[in-house]
């Protein structure tokens, strides 16, 4: 759209710290298999690093998988961050705000306490690779 339609861009996601996605696993599985989870996260981090170093390669995947116009895919690929991030108090607070909003708007039927889904610090220490900031 940016290339073909006369538009005025009011705001884009540049320099905005967005939540992105999360990997979610059953608590019992994660706590009983920390080494396996760590290997998964190490590999996911490698994929993210490769995507950031070679956004054109990722853009080709977007073209093939999502049937995006190549110029659009290139813009999307160059604007994203792909590496993993540690779960921080700020991210937890942002997620709580989203959950509270969804509850207030009746999108979800019960109030959620995000902290109930958080693992113990020692579990995170065991599963999070050192190169994830």
OpenMM code with the backbone's topology and positions (N, CA, C; nanometers):
from openmm import Vec3, app, unit

residues = "UNK UNK UNK UNK UNK UNK UNK UNK UNK UNK UNK UNK UNK UNK UNK UNK UNK UNK UNK UNK UNK UNK UNK UNK UNK UNK UNK UNK UNK UNK UNK UNK UNK UNK UNK UNK UNK UNK UNK UNK UNK UNK UNK UNK UNK UNK UNK UNK UNK UNK UNK UNK UNK UNK UNK UNK UNK UNK UNK UNK UNK UNK UNK UNK UNK UNK UNK UNK UNK UNK UNK UNK UNK UNK UNK UNK UNK UNK UNK UNK UNK UNK UNK UNK UNK UNK UNK UNK UNK UNK UNK UNK UNK UNK UNK UNK UNK UNK UNK UNK UNK UNK UNK UNK UNK UNK UNK UNK UNK UNK UNK UNK UNK UNK UNK UNK UNK UNK UNK UNK UNK UNK UNK UNK UNK UNK UNK UNK UNK UNK UNK UNK UNK".split()
positions = [
    Vec3(0.0824, -0.1193, 0.0000),
    Vec3(0.0000, 0.0000, 0.0000),
    Vec3(0.0864, 0.1251, 0.0000),
    Vec3(0.1928, 0.1247, 0.0778),
    Vec3(0.2755, 0.2442, 0.0865),
    Vec3(0.3329, 0.2830, -0.0485),
    Vec3(0.3587, 0.1815, -0.1324),
    Vec3(0.4201, 0.2093, -0.2617),
    Vec3(0.3192, 0.2426, -0.3704),
    Vec3(0.1965, 0.1964, -0.3564),
    Vec3(0.1020, 0.2092, -0.4669),
    Vec3(-0.0153, 0.3015, -0.4398),
    Vec3(-0.0395, 0.3359, -0.3171),
    Vec3(-0.1552, 0.4182, -0.2821),
    Vec3(-0.1073, 0.5483, -0.2203),
    Vec3(-0.1636, 0.6606, -0.2642),
    Vec3(-0.1224, 0.7860, -0.2003),
    Vec3(-0.1776, 0.7922, -0.0574),
    Vec3(-0.0894, 0.7706, 0.0383),
    Vec3(-0.1303, 0.7700, 0.1781),
    Vec3(-0.0409, 0.8643, 0.2578),
    Vec3(-0.0885, 0.9011, 0.3715),
    Vec3(-0.0084, 0.9777, 0.4656),
    Vec3(0.0115, 0.8878, 0.5865),
    Vec3(0.1340, 0.8532, 0.6134),
    Vec3(0.1661, 0.7638, 0.7235),
    Vec3(0.1603, 0.8433, 0.8530),
    Vec3(0.0627, 0.8126, 0.9385),
    Vec3(0.0492, 0.8818, 1.0659),
    Vec3(0.1442, 0.8280, 1.1707),
    Vec3(0.1677, 0.6966, 1.1666),
    Vec3(0.2562, 0.6347, 1.2651),
    Vec3(0.2960, 0.4967, 1.2149),
    Vec3(0.4202, 0.4612, 1.2367),
    Vec3(0.4610, 0.3240, 1.2090),
    Vec3(0.5242, 0.2671, 1.3352),
    Vec3(0.5720, 0.1475, 1.3282),
    Vec3(0.6224, 0.0803, 1.4481),
    Vec3(0.7706, 0.1056, 1.4737),
    Vec3(0.8319, 0.1944, 1.3990),
    Vec3(0.9736, 0.2237, 1.4197),
    Vec3(0.9969, 0.2750, 1.5622),
    Vec3(1.0975, 0.2210, 1.6267),
    Vec3(1.1396, 0.2591, 1.7614),
    Vec3(1.0317, 0.2340, 1.8668),
    Vec3(0.9351, 0.1505, 1.8368),
    Vec3(0.8335, 0.1154, 1.9356),
    Vec3(0.8670, -0.0236, 1.9885),
    Vec3(0.8720, -0.0374, 2.1170),
    Vec3(0.9040, -0.1649, 2.1792),
    Vec3(0.7762, -0.2479, 2.1874),
    Vec3(0.7490, -0.3238, 2.0836),
    Vec3(0.6270, -0.4038, 2.0806),
    Vec3(0.6500, -0.5384, 2.1476),
    Vec3(0.5415, -0.5978, 2.1895),
    Vec3(0.5498, -0.7237, 2.2627),
    Vec3(0.6002, -0.8390, 2.1785),
    Vec3(0.5591, -0.8474, 2.0551),
    Vec3(0.5973, -0.9612, 1.9744),
    Vec3(0.5223, -1.0859, 2.0188),
    Vec3(0.5801, -1.2022, 1.9922),
    Vec3(0.5163, -1.3276, 2.0267),
    Vec3(0.5824, -1.3919, 2.1472),
    Vec3(0.5201, -1.4976, 2.1926),
    Vec3(0.5698, -1.5695, 2.3092),
    Vec3(0.5702, -1.7184, 2.2781),
    Vec3(0.6674, -1.7882, 2.3340),
    Vec3(0.6647, -1.9333, 2.3317),
    Vec3(0.5988, -1.9776, 2.4613),
    Vec3(0.5002, -2.0622, 2.4491),
    Vec3(0.4245, -2.1064, 2.5652),
    Vec3(0.4337, -2.2587, 2.5742),
    Vec3(0.4593, -2.3086, 2.6933),
    Vec3(0.4652, -2.4528, 2.7149),
    Vec3(0.3997, -2.4892, 2.8463),
    Vec3(0.3601, -2.6133, 2.8574),
    Vec3(0.3034, -2.6592, 2.9844),
    Vec3(0.4105, -2.6497, 3.0924),
    Vec3(0.3709, -2.5999, 3.2069),
    Vec3(0.4637, -2.5813, 3.3189),
    Vec3(0.5374, -2.7118, 3.3505),
    Vec3(0.4653, -2.8227, 3.3575),
    Vec3(0.5277, -2.9507, 3.3920),
    Vec3(0.6339, -2.9895, 3.2883),
    Vec3(0.6044, -2.9699, 3.1614),
    Vec3(0.7006, -3.0049, 3.0573),
    Vec3(0.8267, -2.9197, 3.0690),
    Vec3(0.8087, -2.7897, 3.0842),
    Vec3(0.9232, -2.6990, 3.0909),
    Vec3(1.0092, -2.7286, 3.2131),
    Vec3(0.9469, -2.7485, 3.3270),
    Vec3(1.0253, -2.7724, 3.4492),
    Vec3(1.0904, -2.9108, 3.4502),
    Vec3(1.0315, -3.0069, 3.3805),
    Vec3(1.0884, -3.1420, 3.3762),
    Vec3(1.1889, -3.1611, 3.2623),
    Vec3(1.1904, -3.0684, 3.1665),
    Vec3(1.2776, -3.0819, 3.0493),
    Vec3(1.3533, -2.9518, 3.0194),
    Vec3(1.4196, -2.8945, 3.1180),
    Vec3(1.4828, -2.7644, 3.0945),
    Vec3(1.5896, -2.7664, 2.9849),
    Vec3(1.6645, -2.8745, 2.9738),
    Vec3(1.7697, -2.8801, 2.8713),
    Vec3(1.7097, -2.8817, 2.7314),
    Vec3(1.6024, -2.9554, 2.7139),
    Vec3(1.5359, -2.9601, 2.5840),
    Vec3(1.4797, -2.8220, 2.5471),
    Vec3(1.4180, -2.7564, 2.6431),
    Vec3(1.3636, -2.6227, 2.6181),
    Vec3(1.4761, -2.5256, 2.5855),
    Vec3(1.5866, -2.5382, 2.6562),
    Vec3(1.7021, -2.4510, 2.6298),
    Vec3(1.7538, -2.4696, 2.4870),
    Vec3(1.7649, -2.5940, 2.4422),
    Vec3(1.8108, -2.6215, 2.3056),
    Vec3(1.7132, -2.5600, 2.2045),
    Vec3(1.5837, -2.5745, 2.2294),
    Vec3(1.4839, -2.5135, 2.1409),
    Vec3(1.5051, -2.3629, 2.1327),
    Vec3(1.5225, -2.2970, 2.2480),
    Vec3(1.5399, -2.1522, 2.2496),
    Vec3(1.6721, -2.1105, 2.1845),
    Vec3(1.7763, -2.1903, 2.2022),
    Vec3(1.9036, -2.1617, 2.1347),
    Vec3(1.8857, -2.1645, 1.9834),
    Vec3(1.8132, -2.2631, 1.9344),
    Vec3(1.7909, -2.2745, 1.7898),
    Vec3(1.7007, -2.1618, 1.7387),
    Vec3(1.5985, -2.1278, 1.8158),
    Vec3(1.5105, -2.0164, 1.7765),
    Vec3(1.5901, -1.8867, 1.7702),
    Vec3(1.6824, -1.8680, 1.8636),
    Vec3(1.7666, -1.7479, 1.8633),
    Vec3(1.8559, -1.7446, 1.7392),
    Vec3(1.9107, -1.8600, 1.7007),
    Vec3(1.9944, -1.8664, 1.5798),
    Vec3(1.9143, -1.8282, 1.4559),
    Vec3(1.7917, -1.8759, 1.4480),
    Vec3(1.7054, -1.8412, 1.3342),
    Vec3(1.6791, -1.6906, 1.3328),
    Vec3(1.6513, -1.6341, 1.4501),
    Vec3(1.6283, -1.4905, 1.4596),
    Vec3(1.7496, -1.4092, 1.4194),
    Vec3(1.8668, -1.4520, 1.4631),
    Vec3(1.9898, -1.3821, 1.4265),
    Vec3(2.0132, -1.3889, 1.2761),
    Vec3(1.9888, -1.5054, 1.2162),
    Vec3(2.0059, -1.5198, 1.0717),
    Vec3(1.9070, -1.4306, 0.9958),
    Vec3(1.7844, -1.4221, 1.0442),
    Vec3(1.6840, -1.3374, 0.9781),
    Vec3(1.7226, -1.1901, 0.9854),
    Vec3(1.7803, -1.1488, 1.0976),
    Vec3(1.8217, -1.0086, 1.1106),
    Vec3(1.9430, -0.9772, 1.0244),
    Vec3(2.0314, -1.0736, 1.0079),
    Vec3(2.1496, -1.0522, 0.9231),
    Vec3(2.1142, -1.0557, 0.7745),
    Vec3(2.0105, -1.1307, 0.7393),
    Vec3(1.9733, -1.1505, 0.5990),
    Vec3(1.8239, -1.1277, 0.5784),
    Vec3(1.7761, -1.0032, 0.5960),
    Vec3(1.6319, -0.9797, 0.5825),
    Vec3(1.5770, -1.0146, 0.4438),
    Vec3(1.6623, -1.0096, 0.3417),
    Vec3(1.6148, -1.0449, 0.2070),
    Vec3(1.5761, -1.1920, 0.1987),
    Vec3(1.6503, -1.2776, 0.2698),
    Vec3(1.6153, -1.4199, 0.2718),
    Vec3(1.4801, -1.4407, 0.3392),
    Vec3(1.4580, -1.3681, 0.4495),
    Vec3(1.3294, -1.3779, 0.5184),
    Vec3(1.2179, -1.3223, 0.4302),
    Vec3(1.2449, -1.2158, 0.3584),
    Vec3(1.1444, -1.1569, 0.2692),
    Vec3(1.0995, -1.2588, 0.1645),
    Vec3(1.1927, -1.3380, 0.1142),
    Vec3(1.1564, -1.4411, 0.0157),
    Vec3(1.0579, -1.5420, 0.0754),
    Vec3(1.0775, -1.5744, 0.2025),
    Vec3(0.9848, -1.6660, 0.2701),
    Vec3(0.8464, -1.6016, 0.2793),
    Vec3(0.8421, -1.4725, 0.3131),
    Vec3(0.7132, -1.4029, 0.3216),
    Vec3(0.6422, -1.4010, 0.1872),
    Vec3(0.7169, -1.3816, 0.0809),
    Vec3(0.6581, -1.3820, -0.0531),
    Vec3(0.5973, -1.5184, -0.0823),
    Vec3(0.6745, -1.6228, -0.0547),
    Vec3(0.6271, -1.7590, -0.0849),
    Vec3(0.5114, -1.8019, 0.0049),
    Vec3(0.5253, -1.7795, 0.1349),
    Vec3(0.4270, -1.8305, 0.2300),
    Vec3(0.3012, -1.7444, 0.2388),
    Vec3(0.3176, -1.6126, 0.2355),
    Vec3(0.2035, -1.5230, 0.2544),
    Vec3(0.1561, -1.4592, 0.1247),
    Vec3(0.2256, -1.4923, 0.0156),
    Vec3(0.1910, -1.4388, -0.1162),
    Vec3(0.1931, -1.2857, -0.1171),
    Vec3(0.2941, -1.2297, -0.0482),
    Vec3(0.3095, -1.0850, -0.0450),
    Vec3(0.3860, -1.0374, -0.1675),
    Vec3(0.3588, -0.9167, -0.2074),
    Vec3(0.4366, -0.8514, -0.3114),
    Vec3(0.5813, -0.8425, -0.2611),
    Vec3(0.6796, -0.8703, -0.3446),
    Vec3(0.8187, -0.8685, -0.2981),
    Vec3(0.8616, -0.7368, -0.2320),
    Vec3(0.8156, -0.6240, -0.2826),
    Vec3(0.8565, -0.4969, -0.2213),
    Vec3(0.7947, -0.4805, -0.0823),
    Vec3(0.6727, -0.5298, -0.0653),
    Vec3(0.6076, -0.5242, 0.0659),
    Vec3(0.6795, -0.6182, 0.1619),
    Vec3(0.7097, -0.7376, 0.1161),
    Vec3(0.7798, -0.8352, 0.2002),
    Vec3(0.9152, -0.7816, 0.2440),
    Vec3(0.9850, -0.7126, 0.1544),
    Vec3(1.1153, -0.6568, 0.1896),
    Vec3(1.1013, -0.5507, 0.2986),
    Vec3(0.9985, -0.4674, 0.2892),
    Vec3(0.9763, -0.3662, 0.3938),
    Vec3(0.9445, -0.4320, 0.5274),
    Vec3(0.8562, -0.5310, 0.5253),
    Vec3(0.8199, -0.6013, 0.6489),
    Vec3(0.9444, -0.6647, 0.7100),
    Vec3(1.0224, -0.7325, 0.6285),
    Vec3(1.1412, -0.8023, 0.6777),
    Vec3(1.2443, -0.7063, 0.7351),
    Vec3(1.2570, -0.5893, 0.6765),
    Vec3(1.3585, -0.4953, 0.7239),
    Vec3(1.3154, -0.4190, 0.8491),
    Vec3(1.1880, -0.4215, 0.8822),
    Vec3(1.1370, -0.3476, 0.9978),
    Vec3(1.1256, -0.4301, 1.1247),
    Vec3(1.1396, -0.5592, 1.1142),
    Vec3(1.1174, -0.6462, 1.2294),
    Vec3(1.2437, -0.6757, 1.3064),
    Vec3(1.2248, -0.7146, 1.4315),
    Vec3(1.3306, -0.7713, 1.5145),
    Vec3(1.2949, -0.9177, 1.5343),
    Vec3(1.3917, -1.0038, 1.5157),
    Vec3(1.3635, -1.1472, 1.5182),
    Vec3(1.4238, -1.2201, 1.6364),
    Vec3(1.5218, -1.1580, 1.7010),
    Vec3(1.5873, -1.2267, 1.8121),
    Vec3(1.4939, -1.2334, 1.9325),
    Vec3(1.5177, -1.3315, 2.0173),
    Vec3(1.4369, -1.3501, 2.1378),
    Vec3(1.4747, -1.2466, 2.2424),
    Vec3(1.3811, -1.2207, 2.3325),
    Vec3(1.4062, -1.1304, 2.4449),
    Vec3(1.3687, -1.2026, 2.5730),
    Vec3(1.4354, -1.1643, 2.6797),
    Vec3(1.4000, -1.2178, 2.8112),
    Vec3(1.2671, -1.1577, 2.8564),
    Vec3(1.1959, -1.2323, 2.9359),
    Vec3(1.0718, -1.1841, 2.9955),
    Vec3(1.1092, -1.0897, 3.1095),
    Vec3(1.0680, -0.9645, 3.0979),
    Vec3(1.1043, -0.8628, 3.1971),
    Vec3(0.9801, -0.8185, 3.2740),
    Vec3(0.9990, -0.7508, 3.3869),
    Vec3(0.8836, -0.6957, 3.4583),
    Vec3(0.8002, -0.6014, 3.3707),
    Vec3(0.8653, -0.5265, 3.2818),
    Vec3(0.7917, -0.4357, 3.1932),
    Vec3(0.7025, -0.5139, 3.0964),
    Vec3(0.7544, -0.6224, 3.0418),
    Vec3(0.6747, -0.7041, 2.9493),
    Vec3(0.5583, -0.7683, 3.0244),
    Vec3(0.5841, -0.8163, 3.1459),
    Vec3(0.4773, -0.8763, 3.2265),
    Vec3(0.3688, -0.7728, 3.2541),
    Vec3(0.4093, -0.6509, 3.2879),
    Vec3(0.3116, -0.5441, 3.3136),
    Vec3(0.2319, -0.5103, 3.1883),
    Vec3(0.2989, -0.5054, 3.0729),
    Vec3(0.2278, -0.4800, 2.9470),
    Vec3(0.1244, -0.5885, 2.9204),
    Vec3(0.1645, -0.7133, 2.9421),
    Vec3(0.0716, -0.8247, 2.9205),
    Vec3(-0.0462, -0.8175, 3.0171),
    Vec3(-0.0205, -0.7773, 3.1418),
    Vec3(-0.1293, -0.7629, 3.2384),
    Vec3(-0.2258, -0.6548, 3.1917),
    Vec3(-0.1724, -0.5462, 3.1374),
    Vec3(-0.2574, -0.4401, 3.0835),
    Vec3(-0.3453, -0.4901, 2.9702),
    Vec3(-0.2902, -0.5729, 2.8829),
    Vec3(-0.3688, -0.6308, 2.7735),
    Vec3(-0.4777, -0.7205, 2.8293),
    Vec3(-0.4415, -0.8050, 2.9246),
    Vec3(-0.5404, -0.8954, 2.9856),
    Vec3(-0.6511, -0.8170, 3.0546),
    Vec3(-0.6144, -0.7110, 3.1263),
    Vec3(-0.7147, -0.6288, 3.1941),
    Vec3(-0.8076, -0.5611, 3.0937),
    Vec3(-0.7515, -0.5129, 2.9847),
    Vec3(-0.8327, -0.4501, 2.8800),
    Vec3(-0.9298, -0.5511, 2.8201),
    Vec3(-0.8796, -0.6701, 2.7877),
    Vec3(-0.9657, -0.7735, 2.7296),
    Vec3(-1.0792, -0.8104, 2.8241),
    Vec3(-1.0494, -0.8174, 2.9539),
    Vec3(-1.1535, -0.8483, 3.0516),
    Vec3(-1.2552, -0.7340, 3.0591),
    Vec3(-1.2080, -0.6116, 3.0644),
    Vec3(-1.2979, -0.4952, 3.0730),
    Vec3(-1.3886, -0.4859, 2.9505),
    Vec3(-1.3366, -0.5255, 2.8357),
    Vec3(-1.4140, -0.5196, 2.7114),
    Vec3(-1.4941, -0.6484, 2.6871),
    Vec3(-1.4899, -0.7400, 2.7838),
    Vec3(-1.5618, -0.8670, 2.7761),
    Vec3(-1.5169, -0.9557, 2.6592),
    Vec3(-1.3906, -0.9408, 2.6229),
    Vec3(-1.3329, -1.0280, 2.5209),
    Vec3(-1.2973, -1.1616, 2.5835),
    Vec3(-1.2553, -1.1571, 2.7106),
    Vec3(-1.2347, -1.2790, 2.7887),
    Vec3(-1.3297, -1.2740, 2.9074),
    Vec3(-1.3691, -1.3909, 2.9565),
    Vec3(-1.4760, -1.3972, 3.0562),
    Vec3(-1.4297, -1.3887, 3.2017),
    Vec3(-1.2997, -1.4034, 3.2265),
    Vec3(-1.2538, -1.3933, 3.3648),
    Vec3(-1.1250, -1.3122, 3.3705),
    Vec3(-1.1044, -1.2504, 3.4847),
    Vec3(-0.9839, -1.1706, 3.5068),
    Vec3(-0.8645, -1.2651, 3.5174),
    Vec3(-0.7558, -1.2284, 3.4546),
    Vec3(-0.6356, -1.3115, 3.4524),
    Vec3(-0.5236, -1.2393, 3.5251),
    Vec3(-0.4504, -1.3138, 3.6081),
    Vec3(-0.3297, -1.2622, 3.6711),
    Vec3(-0.2116, -1.3228, 3.5963),
    Vec3(-0.1467, -1.2432, 3.5144),
    Vec3(-0.0367, -1.2905, 3.4300),
    Vec3(0.0728, -1.3568, 3.5134),
    Vec3(0.0971, -1.3067, 3.6330),
    Vec3(0.2048, -1.3602, 3.7164),
    Vec3(0.1820, -1.5064, 3.7538),
    Vec3(0.0573, -1.5537, 3.7468),
    Vec3(0.0313, -1.6951, 3.7746),
    Vec3(0.0944, -1.7859, 3.6694),
    Vec3(0.1194, -1.7324, 3.5518),
    Vec3(0.1802, -1.8101, 3.4447),
    Vec3(0.3315, -1.8006, 3.4386),
    Vec3(0.3896, -1.7211, 3.5261),
    Vec3(0.5341, -1.7003, 3.5265),
    Vec3(0.6031, -1.8125, 3.6036),
    Vec3(0.7148, -1.8573, 3.5511),
    Vec3(0.7916, -1.9634, 3.6158),
    Vec3(0.8838, -1.9065, 3.7231),
    Vec3(0.9368, -1.9929, 3.8052),
    Vec3(1.0329, -1.9525, 3.9080),
    Vec3(1.1625, -1.9062, 3.8414),
    Vec3(1.2318, -1.8100, 3.9018),
    Vec3(1.3565, -1.7592, 3.8435),
    Vec3(1.4594, -1.8682, 3.8123),
    Vec3(1.4690, -1.9701, 3.8953),
    Vec3(1.5650, -2.0776, 3.8691),
    Vec3(1.5315, -2.1558, 3.7424),
    Vec3(1.4042, -2.1668, 3.7121),
    Vec3(1.3643, -2.2355, 3.5886),
    Vec3(1.4090, -2.1530, 3.4685),
    Vec3(1.3840, -2.0224, 3.4730),
    Vec3(1.4291, -1.9372, 3.3627),
    Vec3(1.5806, -1.9417, 3.3483),
    Vec3(1.6496, -1.9441, 3.4598),
    Vec3(1.7957, -1.9512, 3.4560),
    Vec3(1.8407, -2.0784, 3.3839),
    Vec3(1.7682, -2.1864, 3.4034),
    Vec3(1.8047, -2.3150, 3.3412),
    Vec3(1.7696, -2.3200, 3.1935),
    Vec3(1.6661, -2.2500, 3.1508),
    Vec3(1.6204, -2.2656, 3.0116),
    Vec3(1.6649, -2.1532, 2.9178),
    Vec3(1.6974, -2.0364, 2.9692),
    Vec3(1.7279, -1.9235, 2.8820),
    Vec3(1.8770, -1.9211, 2.8482),
    Vec3(1.9106, -1.9302, 2.7204),
    Vec3(2.0518, -1.9220, 2.6807),
    Vec3(2.1117, -1.7856, 2.7171),
    Vec3(2.2421, -1.7849, 2.7413),
    Vec3(2.3089, -1.6610, 2.7843),
    Vec3(2.3060, -1.5509, 2.6793),
    Vec3(2.2965, -1.5876, 2.5513),
    Vec3(2.3010, -1.4844, 2.4468),
    Vec3(2.1649, -1.4167, 2.4227),
    Vec3(2.0643, -1.4513, 2.5000),
    Vec3(1.9350, -1.3853, 2.4888),
    Vec3(1.9330, -1.2726, 2.5912),
    Vec3(1.9173, -1.1519, 2.5416),
    Vec3(1.9208, -1.0329, 2.6275),
    Vec3(1.7831, -0.9942, 2.6728),
] * unit.nanometer
topology = app.Topology()
chain = topology.addChain("A")
for resn in residues:
    res = topology.addResidue(resn, chain)
    for name in ("N", "CA", "C"):
        topology.addAtom(name, app.Element.getBySymbol(name[0]), res)
